[in-house]
Amino acid sequence: MGQLCSADRKQWFRQAKFGMFVHFGLYAIPGRGEWLMRNELIPREEYAKLAEKFLPKRSAPGAWARLAKKAGMKYMVFTSRHHDGFCLFDSQASNFTSVQSPVGVDFVAEYVAACRREGLGVGIYYSLGDWRFGFPQASGLTGTPEQGRQMREQAHKQIRELMTNYGKIDVLWYDGGWVYPSRPKDGTKEQVKFWQAEKLNKMVRKLQPRILINNRSGMPCDFGTPEQHIEPEAGRLWECCMTVGSERGWGYLKYDPEIKTAGQLISSLVYSASQGGNFLLNIGPRPDGSVTAATEKLLEAMGNWLKINGESIYGAEPLDIFCRTIGIASRANGHGYFHAIRWPGKEFTLTNVKTKIKSATILKTGRRLDCEHKNNFRVTLKGLPASPPDPYDSVIKLEFGKKQGDIYATFNVDKLSV
């Protein structure tokens, strides 16, 4: 009932670190973002006409999953239904679905099968809120209490369908948990009461005992979800979700001048993983389900970087060794890693090094560096090339002198040559 699941159920998520978020639906057709219906105040009858034009390829989820694997991602999260209420799965609780539209396809079924073929964790996004029952606004809601009741009943039925009809699901990603009718001061307490979140999550855990549930039904559940920024949550799982392009568009945008660079995305992955979190990177496929060439190129660059440096990311946890102007440290599999994102030149100094560094090696080239231990827990790494070996992040692997994994044991700097 909303409690944190046991450590073994969390372990795969801690190890995974990198996942693909897919926002896909009717809103891809106009190409003005997933909030189109709300932002342009389109009546439900008018918006529903988009379903007649929604004809993506059945094979699209397979292409997304292959791209995710190529990018080094370990799991996916797919929008089974966004705030517009259009379901990409077969539902007995609504006739506004892809199965009952001209395309006639259960895209959740296709997506789940694609994830399993590629060995990826299966995450399902579901918006509790449905704008066909009224738009949430700062001053209140355009709907009625009865519409709110109907919407909640629909959500409970559809969550049951999603948790029953597709086999094992690894992640349930709630969103859109507004209170109906809404008030400016509504908070998590009001959310939990309105959505009957304890009852809902109890049902989910009964149907999917090993599932991880996010915090957007008003209850903390298993993991936090900072959006478009990295914000660690002490003592629990967390996942930064971020768009490839504009922060204003999770769904497909026909024109987006704010596409991030591979360096920016790798940096966000590194900082999330090095602080113990996951990085869920969103793509918005085109109306036919295809991914833009620019997005494919970015994800392939991330995958190529991870082929060399993945050991510093998967399963990473924080390591309190510092040189903040240059980058960030992490630890994984008993080793330390320093991510030199802003290349320092031929040498730089790490601080707070309380275990003697036995060796330091640049992962990409295998080049061994000289380690000069100084007082005050400082170590200067020397013999670096003048230019960065990697254009995005040159990772330096640190082997410590104590037993493997004991990277916090203090050594006596007075006995070291300085």
C-alpha positions as CSV (number, residue, x, y, z in Angstrom):
1,M,0.0,0.0,0.0
2,G,2.4,2.7,-1.2
3,Q,5.3,1.4,0.9
4,L,8.8,1.2,-0.5
5,C,9.4,-2.2,-2.0
6,S,12.2,-4.5,-0.8
7,A,15.8,-4.0,-1.7
8,D,16.0,-6.8,-4.2
9,R,13.1,-5.3,-6.2
10,K,14.9,-2.0,-6.4
11,Q,18.3,-3.4,-7.4
12,W,17.7,-3.6,-11.1
13,F,16.6,0.0,-11.2
14,R,19.7,1.1,-9.2
15,Q,21.9,-0.8,-11.7
16,A,20.1,0.4,-14.9
17,K,20.7,4.2,-14.6
18,F,19.5,5.0,-18.2
19,G,16.1,4.7,-19.7
20,M,14.0,5.9,-22.7
21,F,10.8,7.9,-22.2
22,V,8.4,7.8,-25.1
23,H,5.7,10.4,-25.5
24,F,3.4,9.4,-28.3
25,G,-0.2,10.0,-29.2
26,L,-2.7,12.0,-31.2
27,Y,-0.8,15.2,-30.5
28,A,2.1,14.0,-32.7
29,I,-0.1,14.8,-35.8
30,P,-0.3,18.6,-35.4
31,G,3.3,18.5,-34.0
32,R,2.8,21.3,-31.5
33,G,3.4,19.3,-28.3
34,E,1.5,17.0,-26.0
35,W,-0.4,19.8,-24.2
36,L,-2.1,20.9,-27.5
37,M,-5.6,20.1,-26.3
38,R,-5.3,22.1,-23.1
39,N,-3.1,24.9,-24.4
40,E,-5.4,25.7,-27.3
41,L,-8.6,24.8,-25.4
42,I,-9.8,22.4,-28.1
43,P,-13.2,20.9,-27.4
44,R,-13.2,17.1,-26.9
45,E,-15.3,16.4,-30.0
46,E,-13.0,18.5,-32.2
47,Y,-9.8,16.9,-30.7
48,A,-11.3,13.4,-31.1
49,K,-11.2,13.9,-34.9
50,L,-7.4,13.4,-34.8
51,A,-8.0,9.7,-34.1
52,E,-9.2,9.4,-37.7
53,K,-5.8,10.5,-38.9
54,F,-3.7,8.5,-36.4
55,L,-2.1,5.8,-38.5
56,P,1.4,5.0,-37.1
57,K,3.3,1.9,-38.2
58,R,2.6,-1.1,-36.1
59,S,6.4,-1.8,-36.1
60,A,7.2,1.6,-34.5
61,P,7.6,0.3,-30.9
62,G,10.1,-2.3,-32.2
63,A,12.3,0.5,-33.7
64,W,12.1,2.5,-30.4
65,A,13.3,-0.5,-28.4
66,R,16.1,-1.3,-30.8
67,L,17.2,2.4,-30.6
68,A,17.0,2.3,-26.8
69,K,19.3,-0.8,-26.7
70,K,21.7,0.8,-29.1
71,A,21.9,3.9,-26.9
72,G,22.8,1.8,-23.9
73,M,19.5,2.2,-22.2
74,K,18.2,-0.5,-19.9
75,Y,14.5,0.2,-19.7
76,M,11.7,2.1,-21.3
77,V,8.6,4.0,-20.2
78,F,5.8,4.5,-22.7
79,T,2.7,6.8,-22.6
80,S,-0.2,4.3,-22.5
81,R,-2.5,7.4,-22.1
82,H,-1.7,11.0,-21.8
83,H,-3.8,13.9,-20.4
84,D,-5.9,14.0,-23.6
85,G,-7.5,10.6,-22.6
86,F,-6.6,8.7,-25.8
87,C,-5.5,5.2,-24.9
88,L,-2.9,3.4,-26.9
89,F,-4.2,0.1,-25.5
90,D,-7.4,-2.0,-25.6
91,S,-9.8,-0.7,-22.8
92,Q,-13.3,-1.7,-21.8
93,A,-13.5,1.5,-19.8
94,S,-13.3,3.9,-22.8
95,N,-14.0,3.8,-26.6
96,F,-11.4,6.5,-27.2
97,T,-8.5,4.1,-28.0
98,S,-6.1,3.2,-30.8
99,V,-7.7,-0.3,-31.0
100,Q,-11.2,1.3,-31.7
101,S,-9.8,3.9,-34.1
102,P,-8.9,3.3,-37.8
103,V,-5.4,2.1,-37.0
104,G,-6.8,-0.8,-35.0
105,V,-3.6,-1.6,-33.0
106,D,-2.9,-2.1,-29.3
107,F,0.4,-0.2,-29.2
108,V,1.0,-1.1,-25.5
109,A,1.0,-4.7,-26.5
110,E,3.4,-4.0,-29.3
111,Y,5.6,-2.0,-27.0
112,V,5.8,-4.6,-24.2
113,A,6.7,-7.3,-26.7
114,A,9.4,-5.1,-28.2
115,C,10.9,-4.4,-24.8
116,R,11.0,-8.1,-24.0
117,R,12.7,-8.9,-27.3
118,E,15.5,-6.4,-26.6
119,G,15.9,-7.4,-22.9
120,L,14.6,-4.0,-21.7
121,G,12.7,-3.3,-18.5
122,V,9.0,-2.4,-19.2
123,G,7.6,0.8,-17.8
124,I,4.1,2.1,-18.4
125,Y,3.2,5.8,-18.1
126,Y,-0.5,6.5,-17.3
127,S,-2.1,10.0,-16.8
128,L,-4.6,9.8,-14.0
129,G,-6.1,13.1,-15.3
130,D,-8.2,13.1,-18.5
131,W,-8.9,16.5,-20.1
132,R,-12.1,15.2,-21.6
133,F,-13.6,15.6,-18.1
134,G,-12.4,19.2,-17.7
135,F,-9.2,21.3,-17.8
136,P,-7.3,21.9,-14.6
137,Q,-6.5,25.6,-14.1
138,A,-4.9,27.7,-11.4
139,S,-8.2,29.1,-10.4
140,G,-10.1,25.8,-10.4
141,L,-11.5,23.3,-12.9
142,T,-13.9,23.6,-15.8
143,G,-15.4,20.2,-15.0
144,T,-17.8,19.1,-12.2
145,P,-17.6,16.9,-9.2
146,E,-19.6,14.2,-11.0
147,Q,-17.1,14.3,-13.9
148,G,-14.3,14.0,-11.4
149,R,-15.9,10.8,-10.0
150,Q,-16.3,9.3,-13.4
151,M,-12.7,10.1,-14.3
152,R,-11.4,8.5,-11.1
153,E,-13.5,5.4,-11.7
154,Q,-12.2,5.2,-15.3
155,A,-8.6,5.5,-14.1
156,H,-8.9,2.7,-11.6
157,K,-10.4,0.4,-14.2
158,Q,-7.7,1.2,-16.8
159,I,-4.9,0.8,-14.3
160,R,-6.3,-2.7,-13.5
161,E,-6.3,-3.5,-17.3
162,L,-2.7,-2.3,-17.8
163,M,-1.5,-4.3,-14.7
164,T,-3.5,-7.4,-15.8
165,N,-3.3,-7.8,-19.6
166,Y,0.4,-7.4,-20.5
167,G,2.4,-9.8,-18.2
168,K,5.1,-8.5,-15.9
169,I,5.4,-4.7,-15.7
170,D,8.5,-3.3,-14.0
171,V,7.5,0.4,-13.6
172,L,4.2,2.3,-13.2
173,W,4.7,6.0,-14.0
174,Y,1.8,8.0,-12.9
175,D,1.3,11.6,-14.1
176,G,-1.5,14.2,-14.3
177,G,-2.7,13.6,-10.7
178,W,-4.6,16.9,-10.4
179,V,-7.6,17.1,-8.0
180,Y,-11.0,17.5,-9.6
181,P,-12.5,20.0,-8.9
182,S,-9.2,21.7,-8.2
183,R,-8.2,24.5,-5.9
184,P,-5.1,26.6,-5.9
185,K,-3.8,25.1,-2.6
186,D,-4.4,21.4,-3.4
187,G,-1.4,19.3,-2.4
188,T,-0.4,15.7,-2.0
189,K,-2.9,15.1,0.8
190,E,-5.8,16.2,-1.4
191,Q,-4.4,14.1,-4.3
192,V,-4.3,10.9,-2.3
193,K,-7.8,11.5,-1.1
194,F,-9.3,12.3,-4.5
195,W,-7.6,9.5,-6.4
196,Q,-8.1,7.0,-3.6
197,A,-4.4,6.4,-4.1
198,E,-3.8,4.0,-1.3
199,K,-6.6,1.7,-2.6
200,L,-5.2,2.1,-6.2
201,N,-1.6,1.3,-5.3
202,K,-2.7,-1.6,-3.2
203,M,-4.4,-3.1,-6.2
204,V,-1.3,-2.5,-8.4
205,R,1.0,-4.2,-5.9
206,K,-1.4,-7.2,-5.7
207,L,-1.4,-7.6,-9.5
208,Q,2.3,-6.8,-10.0
209,P,4.2,-7.6,-6.7
210,R,7.6,-6.6,-8.0
211,I,6.6,-3.3,-9.6
212,L,8.2,0.1,-8.9
213,I,5.7,3.0,-8.6
214,N,6.6,6.6,-8.9
215,N,5.5,9.5,-6.6
216,R,2.9,11.2,-8.8
217,S,-0.3,9.8,-7.3
218,G,0.4,11.9,-4.2
219,M,2.1,9.1,-2.3
220,P,5.9,8.8,-2.1
221,C,5.9,5.1,-3.2
222,D,9.2,3.9,-4.7
223,F,11.0,6.7,-6.5
224,G,11.0,10.5,-7.0
225,T,10.7,12.1,-10.4
226,P,12.5,15.5,-10.7
227,E,11.5,16.9,-14.1
228,Q,14.0,18.7,-16.5
229,H,16.5,19.1,-13.6
230,I,18.8,16.9,-11.5
231,E,17.7,16.8,-7.8
232,P,18.9,13.9,-5.7
233,E,16.6,12.5,-3.1
234,A,18.5,11.2,-0.1
235,G,17.8,7.7,1.1
236,R,15.6,6.6,-1.8
237,L,15.4,6.0,-5.5
238,W,15.0,8.9,-7.9
239,E,15.0,9.5,-11.6
240,C,15.5,12.7,-13.6
241,C,13.3,12.8,-16.7
242,M,14.4,15.2,-19.4
243,T,13.5,16.0,-23.0
244,V,16.0,15.7,-25.9
245,G,14.8,19.1,-27.1
246,S,12.6,21.9,-25.8
247,E,11.3,21.7,-22.2
248,R,7.9,22.7,-23.6
249,G,7.6,19.7,-25.8
250,W,7.6,16.1,-24.6
251,G,5.6,15.1,-27.7
252,Y,6.7,15.6,-31.2
253,L,7.5,19.2,-32.3
254,K,7.7,19.9,-36.0
255,Y,10.2,22.6,-35.4
256,D,12.5,22.7,-32.3
257,P,15.5,24.9,-32.2
258,E,16.4,23.8,-28.7
259,I,17.7,20.3,-29.4
260,K,20.4,19.4,-26.9
261,T,23.9,18.4,-27.9
262,A,25.3,14.9,-27.2
263,G,27.7,16.6,-24.7
264,Q,24.8,18.1,-22.8
265,L,22.9,14.8,-22.7
266,I,25.9,12.7,-21.6
267,S,26.7,15.3,-18.9
268,S,23.1,15.0,-17.6
269,L,23.4,11.2,-17.6
270,V,26.7,11.4,-15.8
271,Y,25.6,13.8,-13.1
272,S,22.4,11.8,-12.5
273,A,24.2,8.5,-12.2
274,S,27.1,9.9,-10.2
275,Q,24.6,11.2,-7.6
276,G,22.9,7.8,-7.3
277,G,19.9,8.5,-9.6
278,N,18.6,7.4,-13.0
279,F,18.3,9.4,-16.2
280,L,15.1,8.9,-18.2
281,L,15.6,10.6,-21.6
282,N,12.4,11.4,-23.6
283,I,11.8,11.2,-27.3
284,G,8.7,12.3,-29.2
285,P,8.2,10.2,-32.3
286,R,6.6,11.6,-35.5
287,P,3.0,10.8,-36.4
288,D,4.0,7.6,-38.2
289,G,6.0,6.5,-35.2
290,S,9.4,7.2,-36.6
291,V,12.2,9.0,-34.7
292,T,13.9,12.0,-36.2
293,A,17.4,11.6,-37.6
294,A,18.7,14.2,-35.2
295,T,17.4,12.2,-32.2
296,E,18.8,9.0,-33.6
297,K,22.2,10.6,-34.0
298,L,22.2,11.9,-30.4
299,L,21.2,8.5,-29.0
300,E,23.8,6.7,-31.1
301,A,26.5,9.0,-29.8
302,M,25.4,8.3,-26.2
303,G,25.5,4.6,-26.9
304,N,29.0,4.8,-28.4
305,W,30.2,6.7,-25.3
306,L,28.7,4.1,-23.0
307,K,30.4,1.2,-24.9
308,I,33.7,2.6,-23.5
309,N,32.6,4.3,-20.3
310,G,29.5,2.3,-19.2
311,E,31.3,0.7,-16.3
312,S,31.4,4.1,-14.6
313,I,27.6,4.6,-15.1
314,Y,25.7,1.3,-14.6
315,G,25.2,0.8,-10.8
316,A,27.0,4.0,-10.0
317,E,26.8,5.7,-6.6
318,P,28.3,8.9,-5.2
319,L,32.0,9.2,-4.4
320,D,33.1,12.1,-2.3
321,I,36.2,13.0,-4.2
322,F,36.1,16.5,-5.6
323,C,37.3,18.8,-8.4
324,R,34.1,20.5,-9.2
325,T,35.4,22.8,-11.9
326,I,36.5,19.8,-13.9
327,G,33.8,17.2,-13.3
328,I,32.4,14.7,-10.8
329,A,33.4,11.4,-9.3
330,S,31.4,8.2,-8.9
331,R,32.0,4.6,-7.7
332,A,30.8,1.3,-9.1
333,N,31.9,-2.3,-8.9
334,G,34.5,-1.5,-6.2
335,H,36.3,1.1,-8.4
336,G,36.3,4.9,-8.4
337,Y,35.8,7.0,-11.5
338,F,36.4,10.7,-12.2
339,H,34.4,12.2,-15.1
340,A,36.6,15.0,-16.5
341,I,33.9,16.8,-18.5
342,R,35.8,20.1,-18.6
343,W,39.2,18.9,-19.6
344,P,41.9,20.4,-17.4
345,G,45.0,20.1,-19.6
346,K,48.0,18.2,-18.5
347,E,47.3,17.9,-14.7
348,F,44.7,18.6,-12.0
349,T,44.2,18.0,-8.3
350,L,41.5,15.9,-6.6
351,T,40.6,16.7,-3.0
352,N,39.1,14.7,-0.1
353,V,41.0,11.6,-1.3
354,K,41.1,9.5,1.9
355,T,42.3,6.3,0.4
356,K,45.6,6.1,-1.5
357,I,45.1,5.9,-5.2
358,K,47.0,2.9,-6.5
359,S,46.5,3.7,-10.2
360,A,44.6,6.1,-12.5
361,T,43.8,5.2,-16.1
362,I,42.0,7.0,-18.9
363,L,39.3,4.5,-20.0
364,K,39.2,5.5,-23.6
365,T,42.9,5.2,-24.3
366,G,44.2,3.0,-21.5
367,R,46.8,5.7,-20.6
368,R,48.2,5.4,-17.1
369,L,48.6,8.7,-15.2
370,D,51.0,9.7,-12.4
371,C,49.5,10.1,-9.0
372,E,51.2,12.6,-6.7
373,H,49.8,12.4,-3.2
374,K,50.0,15.5,-1.1
375,N,48.9,16.6,2.3
376,N,45.3,17.6,3.2
377,F,43.9,14.5,1.3
378,R,44.9,15.9,-2.1
379,V,46.1,14.0,-5.1
380,T,47.5,15.6,-8.3
381,L,47.0,13.5,-11.5
382,K,49.8,14.2,-14.0
383,G,50.7,13.1,-17.5
384,L,47.4,13.9,-19.1
385,P,47.3,14.7,-22.8
386,A,46.8,18.4,-23.5
387,S,43.5,17.8,-25.3
388,P,40.6,15.6,-24.1
389,P,40.7,12.0,-25.4
390,D,36.9,12.1,-25.5
391,P,34.9,15.1,-26.8
392,Y,32.2,14.7,-24.2
393,D,33.6,13.2,-21.0
394,S,37.0,11.6,-20.6
395,V,36.6,9.1,-17.7
396,I,39.5,8.3,-15.4
397,K,39.3,5.0,-13.6
398,L,40.8,5.0,-10.0
399,E,42.1,1.9,-8.3
400,F,42.5,2.3,-4.6
401,G,45.2,0.8,-2.4
402,K,43.0,-0.7,0.2
403,K,40.9,-3.8,-0.3
404,Q,38.5,-3.6,-3.3
405,G,35.5,-1.5,-2.6
406,D,36.9,0.1,0.6
407,I,37.2,3.5,-0.9
408,Y,36.4,5.5,2.2
409,A,39.1,4.1,4.5
410,T,41.4,6.9,5.7
411,F,45.1,6.7,5.0
412,N,47.9,8.7,6.8
413,V,49.0,11.4,4.4
414,D,52.0,12.2,6.6
415,K,53.6,8.9,5.6
416,L,53.2,9.5,1.9
417,S,55.9,11.2,-0.2
418,V,54.8,14.7,-1.0
